[in-house]
Amino acid sequence: MITVRFLKNNNRLVGFEIKGHAGLDEHGKDILCASVSSAAYMTANAVTDVFKASAECFVSQDGEMKLLLLDRDNQSSLDIIKALEFHLRHLAKDYPEHLKVICNTEV
């Protein structure tokens, strides 16, 4: 199962953490893993490279990813993280046994 935790500070989304594998298919052929990874990478790249926000970003060899905004006044970055949350919540409705989204983790 993929678990996504959206990180909040003062009730504002400031990042996310993704762990696990969906298990729908073998590595490299799992459409849910690919969908989550693609959306997460697009979000992280937009935050750091397009919006130029200061952020900590970590990606492990096994696919774990974490992004934490340091520049919390960058509204575009906050908005795209909110869009990622919206997108992944809808995917989780379609794949409830393979994707879990947690939205209340304080940092």
MMTF fields as JSON, N, C-alpha, C and O atoms, coordinates in Angstrom:
{
  "mmtfVersion": "1.0.0",
  "mmtfProducer": "UNKNOWN",
  "numBonds": 427,
  "numAtoms": 428,
  "numGroups": 107,
  "numChains": 1,
  "numModels": 1,
  "chainsPerModel": [1],
  "groupsPerChain": [107],
  "chainIdList": ["A"],
  "bondAtomList": [4, 2, 8, 6, 12, 10, 16, 14, 20, 18, 24, 22, 28, 26, 32, 30, 36, 34, 40, 38, 44, 42, 48, 46, 52, 50, 56, 54, 60, 58, 64, 62, 68, 66, 72, 70, 76, 74, 80, 78, 84, 82, 88, 86, 92, 90, 96, 94, 100, 98, 104, 102, 108, 106, 112, 110, 116, 114, 120, 118, 124, 122, 128, 126, 132, 130, 136, 134, 140, 138, 144, 142, 148, 146, 152, 150, 156, 154, 160, 158, 164, 162, 168, 166, 172, 170, 176, 174, 180, 178, 184, 182, 188, 186, 192, 190, 196, 194, 200, 198, 204, 202, 208, 206, 212, 210, 216, 214, 220, 218, 224, 222, 228, 226, 232, 230, 236, 234, 240, 238, 244, 242, 248, 246, 252, 250, 256, 254, 260, 258, 264, 262, 268, 266, 272, 270, 276, 274, 280, 278, 284, 282, 288, 286, 292, 290, 296, 294, 300, 298, 304, 302, 308, 306, 312, 310, 316, 314, 320, 318, 324, 322, 328, 326, 332, 330, 336, 334, 340, 338, 344, 342, 348, 346, 352, 350, 356, 354, 360, 358, 364, 362, 368, 366, 372, 370, 376, 374, 380, 378, 384, 382, 388, 386, 392, 390, 396, 394, 400, 398, 404, 402, 408, 406, 412, 410, 416, 414, 420, 418, 424, 422],
  "bondOrderList": [1, 1, 1, 1, 1, 1, 1, 1, 1, 1, 1, 1, 1, 1, 1, 1, 1, 1, 1, 1, 1, 1, 1, 1, 1, 1, 1, 1, 1, 1, 1, 1, 1, 1, 1, 1, 1, 1, 1, 1, 1, 1, 1, 1, 1, 1, 1, 1, 1, 1, 1, 1, 1, 1, 1, 1, 1, 1, 1, 1, 1, 1, 1, 1, 1, 1, 1, 1, 1, 1, 1, 1, 1, 1, 1, 1, 1, 1, 1, 1, 1, 1, 1, 1, 1, 1, 1, 1, 1, 1, 1, 1, 1, 1, 1, 1, 1, 1, 1, 1, 1, 1, 1, 1, 1, 1],
  "groupList": [{"groupName": "MET", "atomNameList": ["N", "CA", "C", "O"], "elementList": ["N", "C", "C", "O"], "formalChargeList": [0, 0, 0, 0], "bondAtomList": [1, 0, 2, 1, 3, 2], "bondOrderList": [1, 1, 2], "singleLetterCode": "M", "chemCompType": "L-PEPTIDE LINKING"}, {"groupName": "ILE", "atomNameList": ["N", "CA", "C", "O"], "elementList": ["N", "C", "C", "O"], "formalChargeList": [0, 0, 0, 0], "bondAtomList": [1, 0, 2, 1, 3, 2], "bondOrderList": [1, 1, 2], "singleLetterCode": "I", "chemCompType": "L-PEPTIDE LINKING"}, {"groupName": "THR", "atomNameList": ["N", "CA", "C", "O"], "elementList": ["N", "C", "C", "O"], "formalChargeList": [0, 0, 0, 0], "bondAtomList": [1, 0, 2, 1, 3, 2], "bondOrderList": [1, 1, 2], "singleLetterCode": "T", "chemCompType": "L-PEPTIDE LINKING"}, {"groupName": "VAL", "atomNameList": ["N", "CA", "C", "O"], "elementList": ["N", "C", "C", "O"], "formalChargeList": [0, 0, 0, 0], "bondAtomList": [1, 0, 2, 1, 3, 2], "bondOrderList": [1, 1, 2], "singleLetterCode": "V", "chemCompType": "L-PEPTIDE LINKING"}, {"groupName": "ARG", "atomNameList": ["N", "CA", "C", "O"], "elementList": ["N", "C", "C", "O"], "formalChargeList": [0, 0, 0, 0], "bondAtomList": [1, 0, 2, 1, 3, 2], "bondOrderList": [1, 1, 2], "singleLetterCode": "R", "chemCompType": "L-PEPTIDE LINKING"}, {"groupName": "PHE", "atomNameList": ["N", "CA", "C", "O"], "elementList": ["N", "C", "C", "O"], "formalChargeList": [0, 0, 0, 0], "bondAtomList": [1, 0, 2, 1, 3, 2], "bondOrderList": [1, 1, 2], "singleLetterCode": "F", "chemCompType": "L-PEPTIDE LINKING"}, {"groupName": "LEU", "atomNameList": ["N", "CA", "C", "O"], "elementList": ["N", "C", "C", "O"], "formalChargeList": [0, 0, 0, 0], "bondAtomList": [1, 0, 2, 1, 3, 2], "bondOrderList": [1, 1, 2], "singleLetterCode": "L", "chemCompType": "L-PEPTIDE LINKING"}, {"groupName": "LYS", "atomNameList": ["N", "CA", "C", "O"], "elementList": ["N", "C", "C", "O"], "formalChargeList": [0, 0, 0, 0], "bondAtomList": [1, 0, 2, 1, 3, 2], "bondOrderList": [1, 1, 2], "singleLetterCode": "K", "chemCompType": "L-PEPTIDE LINKING"}, {"groupName": "ASN", "atomNameList": ["N", "CA", "C", "O"], "elementList": ["N", "C", "C", "O"], "formalChargeList": [0, 0, 0, 0], "bondAtomList": [1, 0, 2, 1, 3, 2], "bondOrderList": [1, 1, 2], "singleLetterCode": "N", "chemCompType": "L-PEPTIDE LINKING"}, {"groupName": "GLY", "atomNameList": ["N", "CA", "C", "O"], "elementList": ["N", "C", "C", "O"], "formalChargeList": [0, 0, 0, 0], "bondAtomList": [1, 0, 2, 1, 3, 2], "bondOrderList": [1, 1, 2], "singleLetterCode": "G", "chemCompType": "PEPTIDE LINKING"}, {"groupName": "GLU", "atomNameList": ["N", "CA", "C", "O"], "elementList": ["N", "C", "C", "O"], "formalChargeList": [0, 0, 0, 0], "bondAtomList": [1, 0, 2, 1, 3, 2], "bondOrderList": [1, 1, 2], "singleLetterCode": "E", "chemCompType": "L-PEPTIDE LINKING"}, {"groupName": "HIS", "atomNameList": ["N", "CA", "C", "O"], "elementList": ["N", "C", "C", "O"], "formalChargeList": [0, 0, 0, 0], "bondAtomList": [1, 0, 2, 1, 3, 2], "bondOrderList": [1, 1, 2], "singleLetterCode": "H", "chemCompType": "L-PEPTIDE LINKING"}, {"groupName": "ALA", "atomNameList": ["N", "CA", "C", "O"], "elementList": ["N", "C", "C", "O"], "formalChargeList": [0, 0, 0, 0], "bondAtomList": [1, 0, 2, 1, 3, 2], "bondOrderList": [1, 1, 2], "singleLetterCode": "A", "chemCompType": "L-PEPTIDE LINKING"}, {"groupName": "ASP", "atomNameList": ["N", "CA", "C", "O"], "elementList": ["N", "C", "C", "O"], "formalChargeList": [0, 0, 0, 0], "bondAtomList": [1, 0, 2, 1, 3, 2], "bondOrderList": [1, 1, 2], "singleLetterCode": "D", "chemCompType": "L-PEPTIDE LINKING"}, {"groupName": "CYS", "atomNameList": ["N", "CA", "C", "O"], "elementList": ["N", "C", "C", "O"], "formalChargeList": [0, 0, 0, 0], "bondAtomList": [1, 0, 2, 1, 3, 2], "bondOrderList": [1, 1, 2], "singleLetterCode": "C", "chemCompType": "L-PEPTIDE LINKING"}, {"groupName": "SER", "atomNameList": ["N", "CA", "C", "O"], "elementList": ["N", "C", "C", "O"], "formalChargeList": [0, 0, 0, 0], "bondAtomList": [1, 0, 2, 1, 3, 2], "bondOrderList": [1, 1, 2], "singleLetterCode": "S", "chemCompType": "L-PEPTIDE LINKING"}, {"groupName": "TYR", "atomNameList": ["N", "CA", "C", "O"], "elementList": ["N", "C", "C", "O"], "formalChargeList": [0, 0, 0, 0], "bondAtomList": [1, 0, 2, 1, 3, 2], "bondOrderList": [1, 1, 2], "singleLetterCode": "Y", "chemCompType": "L-PEPTIDE LINKING"}, {"groupName": "GLN", "atomNameList": ["N", "CA", "C", "O"], "elementList": ["N", "C", "C", "O"], "formalChargeList": [0, 0, 0, 0], "bondAtomList": [1, 0, 2, 1, 3, 2], "bondOrderList": [1, 1, 2], "singleLetterCode": "Q", "chemCompType": "L-PEPTIDE LINKING"}, {"groupName": "PRO", "atomNameList": ["N", "CA", "C", "O"], "elementList": ["N", "C", "C", "O"], "formalChargeList": [0, 0, 0, 0], "bondAtomList": [1, 0, 2, 1, 3, 2], "bondOrderList": [1, 1, 2], "singleLetterCode": "P", "chemCompType": "L-PEPTIDE LINKING"}],
  "groupTypeList": [0, 1, 2, 3, 4, 5, 6, 7, 8, 8, 8, 4, 6, 3, 9, 5, 10, 1, 7, 9, 11, 12, 9, 6, 13, 10, 11, 9, 7, 13, 1, 6, 14, 12, 15, 3, 15, 15, 12, 12, 16, 0, 2, 12, 8, 12, 3, 2, 13, 3, 5, 7, 12, 15, 12, 10, 14, 5, 3, 15, 17, 13, 9, 10, 0, 7, 6, 6, 6, 6, 13, 4, 13, 8, 17, 15, 15, 6, 13, 1, 1, 7, 12, 6, 10, 5, 11, 6, 4, 11, 6, 12, 7, 13, 16, 18, 10, 11, 6, 7, 3, 1, 14, 8, 2, 10, 3],
  "groupIdList": [1, 2, 3, 4, 5, 6, 7, 8, 9, 10, 11, 12, 13, 14, 15, 16, 17, 18, 19, 20, 21, 22, 23, 24, 25, 26, 27, 28, 29, 30, 31, 32, 33, 34, 35, 36, 37, 38, 39, 40, 41, 42, 43, 44, 45, 46, 47, 48, 49, 50, 51, 52, 53, 54, 55, 56, 57, 58, 59, 60, 61, 62, 63, 64, 65, 66, 67, 68, 69, 70, 71, 72, 73, 74, 75, 76, 77, 78, 79, 80, 81, 82, 83, 84, 85, 86, 87, 88, 89, 90, 91, 92, 93, 94, 95, 96, 97, 98, 99, 100, 101, 102, 103, 104, 105, 106, 107],
  "secStructList": [7, 3, 3, 3, 3, 3, 3, 3, 3, 6, 6, 3, 3, 3, 3, 3, 3, 3, 3, 3, 7, 7, 7, 1, 1, 1, 6, 6, 6, 7, 2, 2, 2, 2, 2, 2, 2, 2, 2, 2, 2, 2, 2, 2, 2, 0, 0, 0, 0, 0, 1, 7, 7, 7, 3, 3, 3, 3, 3, 7, 6, 6, 1, 7, 3, 3, 3, 3, 3, 1, 7, 6, 6, 7, 2, 2, 2, 2, 2, 2, 2, 2, 2, 2, 2, 2, 2, 2, 2, 2, 2, 2, 2, 2, 7, 6, 6, 6, 3, 3, 3, 3, 3, 3, 3, 3, 7],
  "xCoordList": [0.84, 0.0, 0.883, 1.916, 0.462, 1.12, 0.444, -0.784, 1.244, 0.726, 1.281, 2.491, 0.379, 0.758, 0.316, -0.856, 1.251, 0.945, 1.152, 2.232, 0.117, 0.262, 0.604, -0.074, 1.659, 2.225, 1.658, 1.607, 1.232, 0.627, 1.401, 2.046, 1.318, 1.858, 0.857, 0.536, 0.361, -0.691, -1.873, -2.426, -2.246, -3.39, -3.231, -4.225, -1.991, -1.699, -0.831, 0.11, -1.145, -0.318, 1.048, 1.16, 2.094, 3.463, 4.355, 5.552, 3.779, 4.584, 3.857, 2.67, 4.621, 4.06, 5.163, 6.346, 4.74, 5.635, 4.935, 3.78, 5.632, 5.047, 5.929, 7.149, 5.287, 6.004, 5.185, 3.958, 5.876, 5.209, 5.006, 5.397, 4.379, 4.095, 2.647, 2.13, 2.009, 0.591, 0.353, -0.623, 1.226, 1.062, 0.029, -0.453, -0.326, -1.271, -0.612, -1.262, 0.692, 1.437, 2.903, 3.27, 3.737, 5.163, 5.804, 5.261, 6.969, 7.707, 7.914, 8.339, 7.616, 7.762, 6.516, 6.451, 5.52, 4.278, 3.039, 1.914, 3.24, 2.126, 1.614, 2.296, 0.422, -0.127, -0.409, -0.284, -0.781, -1.045, 0.256, 0.317, 1.288, 2.596, 3.084, 3.587, 2.934, 3.372, 2.575, 3.139, 1.291, 0.45, 0.829, 0.95, 1.017, 1.382, 2.772, 2.983, 3.714, 5.079, 5.11, 5.753, 4.434, 4.421, 3.845, 4.413, 2.74, 2.12, 3.03, 3.137, 3.679, 4.571, 5.796, 6.191, 6.4, 7.567, 7.197, 7.949, 6.041, 5.608, 5.435, 5.823, 4.859, 4.663, 5.995, 6.2, 6.902, 8.208, 8.997, 9.629, 8.967, 9.683, 9.074, 9.799, 7.765, 7.121, 7.514, 7.836, 7.486, 7.83, 9.267, 9.518, 10.204, 11.62, 12.15, 12.944, 11.732, 12.325, 11.495, 12.055, 10.169, 9.323, 9.031, 9.211, 8.576, 8.216, 9.404, 9.312, 10.534, 11.781, 11.601, 12.245, 10.736, 10.529, 11.627, 12.122, 11.992, 12.961, 12.245, 11.213, 12.812, 12.181, 13.226, 14.259, 12.947, 13.75, 13.065, 11.856, 13.829, 13.269, 14.175, 15.398, 13.563, 14.298, 13.625, 12.405, 14.424, 13.926, 14.879, 16.087, 14.342, 15.184, 15.251, 14.508, 16.143, 16.301, 15.048, 14.777, 14.291, 13.103, 11.816, 10.718, 11.951, 10.784, 10.144, 9.182, 10.649, 10.107, 10.428, 11.523, 9.473, 9.68, 9.105, 8.042, 9.846, 9.362, 9.715, 10.829, 8.754, 8.983, 8.428, 7.293, 9.227, 8.797, 9.171, 10.346, 8.164, 8.398, 9.081, 8.66, 10.12, 10.756, 10.232, 10.122, 9.907, 9.349, 7.826, 7.207, 7.24, 5.801, 4.947, 3.734, 5.576, 4.837, 4.679, 4.114, 5.164, 5.07, 3.717, 3.56, 2.741, 1.362, 1.23, 0.434, 1.987, 1.916, 2.313, 1.702, 3.33, 3.766, 2.71, 2.448, 2.115, 1.047, -0.127, -0.725, -0.442, -1.568, -1.308, -2.216, -0.096, 0.158, 0.199, -0.163, 0.632, 0.577, -0.884, -1.244, -1.712, -3.151, -3.751, -4.594, -3.314, -3.793, -3.367, -4.137, -2.142, -1.684, -2.56, -2.962, -2.851, -3.734, -5.082, -5.579, -5.661, -6.951, -6.873, -7.737, -5.839, -5.642, -5.492, -6.13, -4.652, -4.401, -5.595, -5.818, -6.359, -7.597, -8.556, -9.191, -8.655, -9.541, -9.014, -9.794, -7.709, -7.142, -7.397, -7.69, -7.286, -7.502, -8.94, -9.185, -9.882, -11.277, -11.423, -12.218, -10.641, -10.696, -9.9, -10.202, -8.874, -7.986, -7.824, -6.703, -8.91, -8.834, -7.977, -7.512, -7.765, -6.951, -5.478, -4.653, -5.16, -3.793, -3.186, -1.975, -4.023, -3.556, -4.298, -5.527, -3.52, -4.084, -3.532, -2.32, -4.419, -4.038, -4.402, -5.558, -3.409, -3.589, -3.309, -2.266, -4.228, -4.152, -3.977, -4.182, -3.618, -3.582, -2.286, -2.32, -1.172, 0.092, 0.753, 1.161, 0.864, 1.494, 3.011, 3.544, 3.693, 5.158, 5.586, 6.783],
  "yCoordList": [-1.184, 0.0, 1.245, 1.292, 2.238, 3.544, 4.366, 4.438, 4.983, 5.886, 7.275, 7.463, 8.243, 9.636, 10.429, 10.405, 11.125, 12.012, 13.445, 13.803, 14.251, 15.671, 16.375, 16.212, 17.152, 17.796, 19.198, 19.962, 19.524, 20.826, 21.564, 20.961, 22.872, 23.74, 24.858, 25.561, 25.029, 26.024, 25.837, 26.806, 24.587, 24.201, 24.557, 24.655, 24.751, 25.008, 23.877, 23.446, 23.395, 22.367, 22.934, 23.997, 22.232, 22.695, 21.607, 21.821, 20.447, 19.391, 18.064, 17.962, 17.045, 15.702, 14.667, 14.956, 13.451, 12.313, 11.105, 10.824, 10.394, 9.242, 8.021, 8.075, 6.915, 5.659, 4.496, 4.565, 3.435, 2.186, 1.984, 2.807, 0.854, 0.468, -0.003, -0.601, 0.269, -0.072, -1.569, -2.07, -2.282, -3.732, -4.167, -5.297, -3.297, -3.697, -4.535, -5.358, -4.316, -5.03, -5.036, -4.462, -5.683, -5.734, -4.36, -3.476, -4.205, -2.946, -2.507, -3.3, -1.256, -0.729, -0.855, -0.274, -1.611, -1.803, -1.411, -1.573, -0.907, -0.584, 0.818, 1.807, 0.903, 2.183, 3.13, 4.345, 2.608, 3.473, 4.061, 5.25, 3.237, 3.751, 4.825, 5.865, 4.574, 5.544, 6.84, 7.926, 6.736, 7.927, 8.767, 9.988, 8.12, 8.832, 9.443, 10.601, 8.674, 9.175, 10.371, 11.38, 10.263, 11.344, 12.625, 13.702, 12.516, 13.692, 14.286, 15.507, 13.439, 13.92, 14.618, 15.679, 14.028, 14.651, 15.974, 16.945, 16.015, 17.263, 18.348, 19.496, 17.988, 18.936, 19.419, 20.622, 18.494, 18.865, 19.729, 20.705, 19.379, 20.168, 21.556, 22.535, 21.645, 22.956, 23.832, 25.008, 23.254, 24.01, 24.523, 25.706, 23.637, 24.013, 24.697, 25.632, 24.256, 24.761, 25.835, 26.728, 25.757, 26.743, 27.918, 29.075, 27.613, 28.679, 29.163, 30.166, 28.432, 28.805, 28.95, 29.791, 28.139, 28.164, 27.37, 26.378, 27.808, 27.08, 25.888, 26.039, 24.696, 23.479, 22.405, 22.374, 21.53, 20.316, 19.22, 19.022, 18.508, 17.423, 16.21, 16.322, 15.048, 13.81, 12.713, 12.556, 11.957, 10.789, 9.642, 9.773, 8.516, 7.357, 6.412, 6.563, 5.447, 4.451, 3.593, 3.109, 3.402, 2.544, 3.329, 2.788, 4.592, 5.348, 6.245, 6.95, 6.238, 7.128, 8.57, 8.857, 9.473, 10.874, 11.764, 11.493, 12.848, 13.833, 15.221, 15.464, 16.12, 17.524, 18.363, 18.163, 19.299, 20.2, 21.618, 21.929, 22.476, 23.877, 24.592, 24.479, 25.317, 26.205, 27.624, 28.408, 27.942, 29.23, 29.098, 28.741, 29.382, 29.146, 30.339, 30.338, 31.352, 32.498, 32.415, 33.322, 31.35, 31.176, 30.543, 29.323, 31.391, 30.926, 29.909, 28.977, 30.065, 29.107, 27.711, 26.722, 27.629, 26.332, 25.715, 24.514, 26.535, 26.045, 25.526, 24.499, 26.249, 25.86, 24.551, 23.729, 24.339, 23.103, 21.893, 20.789, 22.087, 20.988, 20.66, 19.493, 21.685, 21.47, 20.718, 19.839, 21.065, 20.366, 18.898, 18.022, 18.631, 17.24, 16.483, 15.349, 17.102, 16.459, 16.114, 15.0, 17.047, 16.839, 15.664, 14.787, 15.654, 14.596, 13.229, 12.262, 13.148, 11.852, 11.371, 10.165, 12.282, 11.864, 11.184, 10.186, 11.727, 11.122, 9.776, 8.848, 9.661, 8.352, 7.339, 6.174, 7.777, 6.882, 6.37, 5.26, 7.161, 6.692, 5.548, 4.629, 5.623, 4.567, 3.324, 2.22, 3.508, 2.407, 2.378, 2.488, 2.232, 2.351, 1.291, 1.517, 0.166, -0.882, -0.777, -1.587, 0.227, 0.367, 1.733, 1.907, 2.721, 4.086, 4.702, 4.77, 5.149, 5.774, 7.202, 7.408, 8.177, 9.574, 10.079, 9.997, 10.601, 11.122, 12.626, 13.047, 13.417, 14.862, 15.709, 16.921, 15.137, 15.947, 15.803, 15.875, 15.604, 15.422, 16.773, 17.427, 17.199, 18.481, 18.34, 17.336, 19.347, 19.4, 20.645, 20.883],
  "zCoordList": [0.0, 0.0, 0.0, 0.668, -0.752, -0.727, 0.354, 0.415, 1.201, 2.221, 1.952, 1.832, 1.86, 1.647, 2.866, 3.244, 3.472, 4.595, 4.117, 3.647, 4.239, 3.946, 5.241, 6.255, 5.191, 6.371, 6.507, 5.543, 7.725, 7.989, 9.07, 9.928, 9.0, 10.036, 10.206, 9.248, 11.422, 11.681, 10.731, 10.21, 10.517, 9.685, 8.204, 7.485, 7.74, 6.326, 5.797, 6.464, 4.601, 3.979, 3.675, 3.065, 4.098, 3.865, 3.264, 3.075, 2.967, 2.38, 2.354, 2.663, 1.97, 1.903, 2.06, 1.881, 2.399, 2.538, 1.93, 2.251, 1.056, 0.369, 0.617, 0.459, 1.01, 1.27, 0.738, 0.656, 0.382, 0.034, -1.456, -2.284, -1.766, -3.152, -3.226, -2.283, -4.341, -4.488, -4.562, -4.004, -5.237, -5.342, -6.362, -6.299, -7.307, -8.352, -9.44, -10.085, -9.636, -10.676, -10.269, -9.244, -11.069, -10.762, -10.928, -11.59, -10.311, -10.365, -11.81, -12.651, -12.093, -13.437, -14.296, -15.379, -13.826, -14.584, -13.775, -14.247, -12.586, -11.694, -12.007, -11.737, -12.572, -13.009, -11.839, -11.996, -10.683, -9.537, -8.986, -8.673, -8.868, -8.432, -9.397, -8.973, -10.692, -11.696, -11.587, -11.72, -11.349, -11.232, -10.023, -10.122, -8.891, -7.664, -7.81, -7.451, -8.334, -8.509, -9.454, -9.162, -10.557, -11.534, -10.938, -11.117, -10.243, -9.626, -8.546, -8.431, -7.765, -6.701, -7.273, -6.789, -8.301, -8.927, -9.596, -9.51, -10.262, -10.878, -9.819, -10.033, -8.687, -7.603, -7.05, -6.888, -6.76, -6.208, -7.193, -6.79, -8.473, -9.472, -9.64, -9.822, -9.58, -9.672, -8.482, -8.649, -7.291, -6.079, -6.151, -5.917, -6.473, -6.391, -7.647, -7.541, -8.832, -10.064, -10.772, -11.407, -10.668, -11.34, -10.413, -10.792, -9.188, -8.252, -7.424, -6.716, -7.52, -6.831, -5.319, -4.691, -4.745, -3.297, -2.604, -3.137, -1.44, -0.63, -0.003, 0.65, -0.214, 0.298, 0.519, -0.15, 1.461, 1.644, 0.849, 0.972, 0.035, -0.756, -0.616, -0.701, -0.401, -0.203, -1.018, -0.972, -1.761, -2.484, -2.207, -2.405, -1.749, -1.445, -2.642, -3.612, -2.556, -3.611, -3.786, -4.885, -2.718, -2.816, -3.096, -2.963, -3.48, -3.913, -2.874, -3.18, -1.668, -0.65, -1.038, -1.519, -0.828, -1.169, -0.082, 0.474, 0.21, 1.178, 0.67, 0.204, 0.767, 0.426, 1.564, 1.996, 2.045, 3.11, 2.714, 2.522, 2.593, 2.252, 3.397, 4.548, 3.09, 4.057, 3.844, 4.787, 2.581, 2.186, 2.218, 1.216, 3.352, 3.521, 3.121, 3.332, 2.547, 2.032, 0.518, -0.093, -0.088, -1.532, -1.847, -1.791, -2.179, -2.36, -3.483, -3.374, -4.551, -5.659, -5.2, -5.606, -4.359, -3.828, -2.924, -2.988, -2.092, -1.219, -2.047, -1.726, -3.109, -3.962, -4.698, -4.819, -5.189, -5.937, -5.004, -5.411, -3.769, -2.801, -2.486, -2.332, -2.391, -2.184, -3.377, -3.2, -4.589, -5.783, -5.77, -6.162, -5.319, -5.196, -4.2, -4.459, -3.079, -2.09, -2.718, -2.553, -3.424, -4.081, -5.057, -5.052, -5.887, -6.885, -6.223, -6.64, -5.194, -4.56, -3.748, -3.642, -3.179, -2.482, -3.453, -3.113, -4.659, -5.656, -6.137, -6.35, -6.308, -6.652, -5.531, -5.799, -4.296, -3.148, -3.096, -2.622, -3.573, -3.631, -4.637, -4.439, -5.719, -6.733, -6.34, -6.792, -5.489, -5.089, -3.566, -3.069, -2.83, -1.368, -0.674, 0.443, -1.302, -0.684, -1.083, -0.661, -1.899, -2.395, -2.143, -2.277, -1.775, -1.56, -0.38, -0.361, 0.603, 1.795, 1.885, 1.811, 2.045, 2.139, 3.528, 3.944, 4.242, 5.594, 5.535, 5.037, 6.036, 5.795, 7.061, 6.999, 8.172, 9.391, 10.197, 11.426, 9.542, 10.241, 10.466, 9.506, 11.711, 12.07, 12.094, 12.567, 11.585, 11.651, 12.385, 12.552]
}
